[in-house]
Amino acid sequence: MIRSVNNDNMAEKLKIISLGGLNEIGKNITVYEYGGDMIVVDVGMGFPDDDMYGIDVVIPDFSYLIKNRDRIRAIFLTHGHEDHIGSIPYLLREIQVPIYATRMTAGLVKLKLEEHRLLSKTKLITCEAGETVKAGKFTVEFIHANHSIADAVSFAIKCPVGVCIHTGDFKIDPTPVSGGMMDLARLGQLGKEGVLALLADSTNVERPGFTKSERSVGASFDALFRGCEERIIVTTFASNVDRMQQIISVAAKYGRKVAVTGRSMENAIKVSTELGYMSIPAGVLVDVNHLKSLPKNKVCIITTGSQGETMSALTRMAFNTHRQVDIQAGDRVIISASAIPGNENAIGNVINELYRKGADVVNEREAPLHVSGHACQDELKIVHALVKPKFFIPVHGEQRHLKIHAKLAREMGMDPKNILISDIGKVMELTPNSARINGTVPAGRVFVDGYGVGDVGSVVLRDRKHLAEDGMIVVVTSMSAEDGSVVSGPDIITRGFVYVKESEGLMEELRGVAINALRECEAEHTTDWSAIKSQLKNDLSGFLYKKTKRNPMILPVIMEV
């Protein structure tokens, strides 16, 4: 039977499924599915919230991809930030599929795969903006974009149903430090040819106007380096190669040697210099161990830690745990980054410690030291006007970002019926004349804790939260297996509840409650240990709540003798 693509009821539908990146920041991953073929755009990771105790990173639920592994033709990556490439090793443990990326992105992915010992098993193909890749029934065109990392691209994804523009993270920068302005001409050309759907970055949609050019930060660095007689320490996002290039250039201009500290920063500089994205004057870059022999006004240190991360180089410097560098009075510390929501307290703690050490701290409140990598409202309008999509799907943002972006599209004259606000796991079905949400697939968050992937779920996290907030009480007793009589105990052990030496009265009362509970059970001659544990738990928790208004975790331990 021949199917016509013009008949909505009979045509093969294009399915678009976000497995992450909707109603959240980070963890970006989108699946395009047509005629038995699938491609995946980005495989990002998220970062744990404050109440995710012990969790290192958050990755998408890959169960839908694993189930359909034989249908996946390729992975395409828009750029090299962790929220777009961070989960690749975890997916490649389960499936083998070629990865297509630009040079900088591929360089960062290669480091990640080497670390996880997956490089030899993985087909990693480097592409340039302007290239087109065929993957099953899809063709994917790489379109140059501006972002806060080199080699970012948008995609024009084509299949028999139509063309989808997937912007990835982007801004329009008319004066970028390197790489040229975003290829708006190509987007306009595609718009004239006809675009079925636009999936656009919503991160900065709340901000009116335009995002400032990355080049504007260079003037601020120049002013701060000029005439400074102290050491200069600059922290920024490790992946922002253009920012680091500007720091190194201004340091060289004023005769300073530059040392880099922080693993992610060192990796980014290694990859970008090898690939020619950074130009470092000869003799400017030195090992951090050589700084002590240099006068203060000849030193510049570029470091990780702009978000106050506990183990970052700047935090360790501030709290005297860095092996090579301690903060000294007079040091000029430049924070060239904005706070990611949720990190404000951590950053504040580091800044306070820097001030305590006598450092001169400069951040974006004092000088224009950071510009965003995401498009503001007017840039989003420009892209929308050029692309002229039939359907619009806002992506990369929380609910408010998606709704505001949808409102922006309506203000530009788009029919509300042609705007889809989706959620992770929801299946968007598109034909040449219709778009709707129809069905769901498994999606969600998988927690990585050390080497464990997915073995910490919501129940374990709830217990960790309980322990962190209320502490724990362990009741240990030995009982006869024959008649249920108490042989020894009960002994009370507490952690994170009260300081035992200062609460001996409460501990004695608690032991009394436990003895009474055990006597009641003893009188019944029961050897149902579960029932005895339940009685201990109920009596102790009831007593403690009345006495302290606290609910510690209570763990009865019965040793059978």
C-alpha positions in Angstrom: 0.0 0.0 0.0 1.4 3.4 -1.0 1.0 6.0 1.7 0.5 9.7 0.9 2.2 12.2 3.1 -0.6 14.7 2.4 -3.2 12.6 4.0 -3.0 13.1 7.8 -4.8 9.9 8.6 -2.6 7.7 6.4 0.7 9.6 6.5 3.7 8.3 8.6 4.0 10.7 11.5 7.1 12.4 12.8 7.4 11.9 16.5 9.4 14.2 18.7 10.0 13.1 22.3 11.9 15.1 24.9 13.5 12.8 27.5 14.9 15.8 29.4 15.2 19.5 29.2 11.6 20.4 29.6 10.3 21.9 32.9 13.9 21.8 34.1 17.2 23.4 33.4 19.8 20.9 32.0 19.6 17.2 31.2 18.7 18.1 27.5 17.9 15.1 25.3 15.4 15.0 22.4 14.4 12.0 20.2 13.2 12.3 16.6 11.4 9.3 15.3 10.1 8.6 11.8 9.3 5.4 9.8 11.1 3.0 12.1 14.2 5.2 12.4 15.3 7.3 15.4 17.9 10.0 16.0 18.9 11.5 19.3 19.8 15.2 19.7 22.1 15.9 22.8 22.5 13.5 25.7 22.9 15.9 28.7 23.1 15.6 32.4 21.6 17.6 35.3 23.0 18.6 38.6 21.5 17.5 41.9 19.2 19.8 44.0 20.2 20.6 47.6 17.9 17.9 49.0 19.5 15.1 46.8 22.0 14.1 49.5 25.0 12.3 48.2 23.9 12.4 44.5 26.7 13.3 42.1 24.8 13.9 38.9 21.4 13.3 37.5 21.0 11.6 34.1 17.9 10.9 31.9 15.9 7.7 32.0 17.3 5.8 28.9 14.8 2.9 29.1 12.9 4.0 26.0 16.2 4.3 24.0 17.5 1.0 25.3 14.2 -0.7 24.3 14.5 0.7 20.8 18.3 0.5 20.4 18.0 -1.3 17.0 16.1 1.7 15.6 18.6 4.5 16.7 20.7 5.6 13.7 22.8 8.3 15.3 23.4 10.8 18.1 23.8 14.5 17.1 25.3 17.0 19.5 24.7 20.8 19.4 27.6 21.8 21.6 30.0 20.6 24.4 28.4 21.8 27.6 27.7 19.1 30.3 24.0 19.7 30.2 24.1 18.5 26.5 26.9 15.9 26.5 27.4 14.8 30.2 25.3 11.6 30.0 26.8 10.1 26.9 29.0 7.6 28.7 26.0 6.3 30.6 24.0 5.8 27.4 26.9 4.2 25.5 27.3 1.6 28.2 23.9 0.3 27.0 23.9 1.0 23.3 26.4 1.4 20.5 25.6 4.2 18.1 27.6 6.7 16.0 28.0 10.3 17.4 28.2 13.3 15.1 29.6 16.6 16.5 31.6 19.6 15.6 35.4 19.6 16.4 35.3 21.3 19.8 32.4 19.2 21.0 33.9 16.0 19.7 37.2 16.9 21.5 35.4 17.2 24.8 33.4 14.0 24.2 36.6 12.2 23.4 38.1 13.1 26.8 34.9 11.9 28.5 34.9 8.6 26.6 38.6 8.0 27.4 37.8 8.5 31.1 35.1 5.9 30.9 37.1 3.6 28.7 34.6 3.7 25.9 36.5 5.5 23.2 37.7 2.4 21.3 34.1 1.1 21.1 32.6 4.4 19.9 32.3 5.8 16.4 32.8 9.6 16.9 32.5 11.5 13.6 33.6 15.2 13.4 31.5 17.5 11.2 31.7 21.2 10.2 28.9 23.8 10.1 27.3 23.6 6.6 27.7 19.8 6.4 24.7 17.4 6.1 24.6 13.9 7.5 22.1 11.2 6.4 20.9 8.9 9.2 18.2 6.5 8.2 15.3 8.4 6.8 16.6 11.7 8.4 19.1 14.2 7.1 20.6 16.6 9.6 22.2 19.8 8.5 24.7 21.6 10.9 24.1 25.3 11.1 26.7 27.6 12.8 25.4 29.3 16.0 26.8 31.5 18.7 27.0 30.4 22.3 29.3 30.6 25.3 31.4 27.7 23.9 33.1 27.3 20.6 31.6 25.3 17.7 27.9 25.5 18.8 25.4 24.5 16.1 21.7 24.4 15.4 20.2 21.6 13.3 17.9 21.5 10.4 16.4 18.0 10.7 14.7 16.8 7.5 12.4 13.8 6.9 9.5 13.2 4.5 7.1 15.0 6.9 9.0 18.2 6.8 11.9 20.2 8.2 12.4 20.9 12.0 14.8 23.5 13.2 16.4 22.5 16.5 18.3 25.6 17.7 20.2 24.1 20.7 21.5 26.8 23.1 22.2 29.9 21.1 22.5 33.7 21.0 23.1 36.1 18.1 26.5 37.7 18.6 27.5 40.1 15.8 31.0 40.5 17.2 32.1 37.1 18.6 35.6 36.6 19.7 36.0 33.7 17.2 33.9 31.8 14.7 31.8 34.5 13.0 28.2 35.4 13.6 25.3 32.9 13.7 24.2 31.8 10.2 21.0 33.7 10.1 21.0 33.7 6.3 20.7 29.9 6.2 17.8 30.0 8.7 16.1 32.6 6.5 16.6 30.4 3.4 15.1 27.4 5.2 12.2 29.6 6.3 11.5 30.5 2.7 11.6 26.9 1.7 9.2 26.0 4.5 9.8 24.8 8.1 7.4 22.4 9.8 8.5 23.1 13.4 10.9 25.2 15.4 12.2 23.9 18.7 13.9 26.9 20.3 16.0 27.6 23.4 13.9 29.3 26.1 16.5 29.8 28.8 16.7 33.6 28.6 13.2 34.3 27.3 12.3 36.4 30.4 14.9 39.0 29.5 13.9 41.7 27.0 16.2 43.1 24.3 19.5 41.5 23.1 22.2 39.5 24.9 25.5 41.5 24.9 28.4 40.3 22.8 31.2 38.2 24.4 33.7 40.7 23.1 32.3 43.4 25.5 33.8 41.5 28.5 37.3 42.1 27.1 37.2 45.9 27.9 36.3 45.1 31.6 39.3 42.8 31.9 41.6 45.4 30.4 40.5 48.0 32.9 41.0 45.6 35.8 44.5 44.4 34.7 45.7 47.9 33.8 47.9 49.4 36.6 47.2 46.5 39.0 50.3 45.6 41.1 48.8 42.6 42.9 48.2 39.0 41.8 45.1 38.6 39.7 42.9 35.4 40.0 40.1 35.0 37.5 37.3 32.4 37.8 34.9 31.7 35.0 33.1 28.7 33.3 35.7 26.2 32.2 34.0 25.7 28.8 34.0 29.4 27.8 37.1 29.2 25.6 36.5 32.7 24.2 36.4 34.2 27.7 39.7 32.4 28.6 41.2 33.6 25.4 40.4 37.2 26.3 41.9 36.7 29.8 45.1 35.3 28.4 45.4 38.0 25.8 45.0 40.8 28.3 47.4 39.1 30.7 50.0 38.8 28.0 49.4 42.5 27.1 50.4 43.6 30.6 53.3 41.2 30.9 51.7 38.6 33.2 52.3 34.8 33.2 49.2 32.7 33.2 48.7 29.5 35.2 45.5 27.4 35.0 44.2 25.3 37.9 41.1 23.1 38.0 40.7 19.9 36.1 37.8 20.9 33.8 39.7 24.2 33.0 42.9 22.3 32.2 40.9 19.9 29.9 39.1 22.7 28.1 42.4 24.6 27.4 44.1 21.3 26.3 41.3 20.5 23.8 40.9 24.1 22.5 44.6 24.7 21.9 45.1 21.3 20.2 42.2 22.1 17.9 43.3 25.7 17.3 40.4 27.5 19.1 42.8 29.3 21.4 46.0 31.2 20.5 48.3 31.4 23.5 51.5 33.6 23.0 54.7 31.7 23.5 56.0 31.7 27.1 52.8 33.1 28.7 51.3 29.8 30.0 53.3 28.4 33.0 52.8 25.6 35.6 51.1 26.7 38.7 54.1 25.5 40.8 56.3 28.1 39.2 54.2 31.1 40.4 56.0 31.6 43.7 59.2 32.7 42.0 57.4 35.5 40.1 56.5 39.0 41.4 52.8 39.5 42.2 52.3 42.0 39.3 53.5 39.3 36.8 51.0 36.6 37.9 47.5 35.7 36.6 45.7 32.5 37.7 42.6 31.2 35.8 40.6 28.9 38.0 37.4 26.9 38.3 35.0 27.6 41.1 32.7 30.4 39.7 29.7 28.6 41.2 31.2 28.0 44.7 31.6 24.3 44.1 32.9 22.5 47.2 35.9 20.8 45.5 36.7 23.6 43.0 40.1 25.2 42.9 38.8 28.7 44.0 37.0 27.3 47.0 40.0 25.3 48.1 42.2 28.5 47.7 39.7 30.5 49.8 39.7 27.8 52.6 43.4 27.1 52.5 43.1 23.6 51.2 44.7 24.2 47.7 48.1 22.6 47.5 49.8 25.3 45.4 47.8 28.6 45.9 46.6 30.4 49.0 44.7 33.6 48.9 46.8 36.5 50.1 45.8 40.0 51.3 45.6 42.3 48.2 44.9 39.6 45.7 42.4 40.8 43.0 39.9 38.0 42.5 37.7 38.5 39.4 34.5 36.4 39.2 33.6 36.4 35.5 30.3 34.5 35.7 26.7 34.9 36.9 25.3 32.7 39.6 23.3 29.7 38.4 20.0 29.7 40.3 20.5 27.7 43.6 24.2 28.4 43.8 23.9 31.8 45.4 24.6 30.6 49.0 27.7 28.6 48.0 29.1 31.5 46.0 28.4 33.9 48.9 30.3 31.7 51.3 33.4 31.7 49.1 33.2 35.4 48.5 32.9 36.1 52.3 36.0 33.9 52.9 37.9 35.8 50.2 37.1 39.1 51.8 38.1 37.6 55.2 41.5 36.8 53.7 41.8 40.5 52.5 41.2 39.9 48.8 39.8 42.5 46.5 36.8 40.8 45.0 35.2 42.0 41.7 32.1 40.5 40.3 29.5 41.4 37.7 27.8 43.9 40.0 30.9 46.1 40.0 31.8 45.7 36.3 30.4 44.0 33.1 32.3 40.8 33.6 29.9 38.3 32.2 27.5 37.9 29.3 25.0 35.1 28.8 25.3 32.5 26.1 21.5 32.5 25.6 19.2 34.6 23.4 17.0 37.3 24.9 13.5 38.1 23.6 14.5 40.2 20.5 17.0 37.5 19.3 14.3 34.8 19.7 11.9 37.0 17.7 14.5 37.4 14.9 15.0 33.6 14.6 11.2 33.0 14.8 10.6 35.6 12.0 13.3 34.1 9.8 12.3 30.5 10.2 8.5 31.1 9.9 7.6 27.7 11.4 4.2 26.1 11.0 4.4 24.7 14.5 6.4 26.0 17.5 7.7 24.0 20.4 9.6 25.9 23.2 12.4 23.7 24.8 15.2 24.1 27.3 13.5 25.7 30.2 11.3 25.4 33.2 7.5 25.9 33.0 7.6 29.7 33.2 10.2 29.8 30.4 8.2 27.6 28.1 4.9 29.6 28.7 6.6 33.0 28.2 8.2 31.7 25.0 4.8 30.5 23.8 3.4 34.0 24.6 6.2 35.6 22.6 5.2 33.4 19.6 1.6 34.4 19.9 2.6 38.1 20.0 4.3 37.4 16.6 1.0 36.3 15.2 1.3 32.5 15.6 -1.9 30.6 16.0 -2.1 29.3 19.6 -3.3 25.9 18.2 0.1 25.6 16.5 2.1 25.9 19.7 2.9 22.8 21.7 4.1 23.0 25.3 5.2 19.5 26.2 6.8 17.7 29.1 9.5 15.0 29.4 8.2 11.6 28.1 5.3 13.1 26.1 5.1 12.1 22.5 4.5 15.0 20.0 3.1 13.7 16.7 3.5 15.9 13.6 2.2 15.6 10.1 2.5 18.3 7.4 -0.8 19.8 8.6 -1.2 18.8 12.3 0.7 18.7 15.6 -0.6 17.1 18.8 0.6 15.4 22.0 -0.4 11.7 21.8 0.8 9.2 24.4 3.9 9.0 26.7 7.1 6.9 27.0 9.1 6.2 30.1 11.1 9.3 31.2 12.4 10.8 34.4 15.5 11.2 36.5 18.2 8.6 37.2 20.6 9.3 40.1 24.3 8.6 39.9 26.0 8.2 43.3 29.6 7.2 43.0 29.8 4.1 40.8 26.1 3.4 41.3 23.7 4.3 38.5 20.0 4.2 39.3 20.4 2.2 42.6 19.4 5.3 44.6 15.7 6.0 44.1 13.2 8.3 45.7 12.8 6.0 48.8 16.6 6.1 49.5 16.6 9.9 49.0 13.7 10.2 51.3 15.6 8.2 54.0 18.7 10.4 53.4 16.6 13.5 53.8 15.0 12.1 57.0 18.5 11.3 58.4 19.9 14.7 57.5 17.0 16.6 59.1 16.1 14.5 62.2 19.0 12.0 62.8 18.7 8.4 63.8 18.1 6.3 66.9 19.1 2.6 67.0 17.6 0.3 69.7 19.5 -2.9 70.2 18.2 -5.8 72.3 18.9 -9.5 72.6 15.8 -11.8 73.0 15.2 -15.5 73.5 14.2 -17.4 70.4 12.1 -19.8 72.6 9.8 -17.6 74.6 10.6 -14.0 73.5 12.1 -12.9 76.8 14.6 -10.1 76.9 18.2 -11.5 77.5 20.0 -8.2 77.4 19.4 -4.5 76.6 17.9 -2.5 75.3 20.8 -0.3 74.4 20.2 3.1 72.7 22.6 4.5 70.1 21.9 7.9 68.5 23.5 9.7 65.5 22.5 13.2 64.5 19.7 13.5 67.0 21.1 14.8 70.3 24.6 15.0 71.9 24.3 12.0 74.3 26.6 13.4 77.1 24.4 16.5 77.4 21.1 14.6 77.2 21.5 11.8 79.6 18.1 12.4 81.2 16.3 12.1 77.8 18.3 9.0 76.9 17.3 7.3 80.2 13.6 8.2 79.6 14.0 6.8 76.1 15.4 3.5 77.4 12.5 3.3 79.9 10.0 3.6 77.1 11.8 0.8 75.2 11.9 -1.4 78.3 8.1 -1.0 78.8 7.4 -1.8 75.1 9.6 -4.9 75.4 7.9 -6.0 78.7 4.5 -5.8 77.0 5.7 -8.0 74.2 7.4 -10.3 76.7 4.2 -10.8 78.5 2.6 -12.2 75.4 5.5 -14.6 74.8 5.7 -13.5 71.2 8.6 -14.3 68.9 7.2 -12.3 66.0 10.2 -10.0 65.7 8.4 -7.8 63.1 5.6 -7.1 65.6 8.1 -6.3 68.4 10.1 -4.0 66.1 6.9 -2.2 65.1 5.8 -1.8 68.8 9.3 -0.3 69.7 9.1 2.0 66.7 5.6 3.3 67.5 6.2 3.8 71.3 9.6 5.5 70.8 8.4 7.8 68.0 5.3 8.8 69.9 7.3 9.6 73.1 10.0 11.6 71.2 7.5 13.7 69.2 5.7 14.7 72.4 8.9 15.4 74.2 11.0 17.1 71.5 8.7 17.7 68.5 11.2 15.7 66.4 10.8 12.6 64.2 14.2 10.8 64.1 14.5 7.6 62.1 14.2 4.7 64.6 15.8 1.4 63.8 15.1 -1.5 66.2 17.7 -4.3 66.0 16.8 -7.6 67.7 19.4 -10.3 68.1 18.0 -13.7 68.5 19.7 -16.0 71.1 
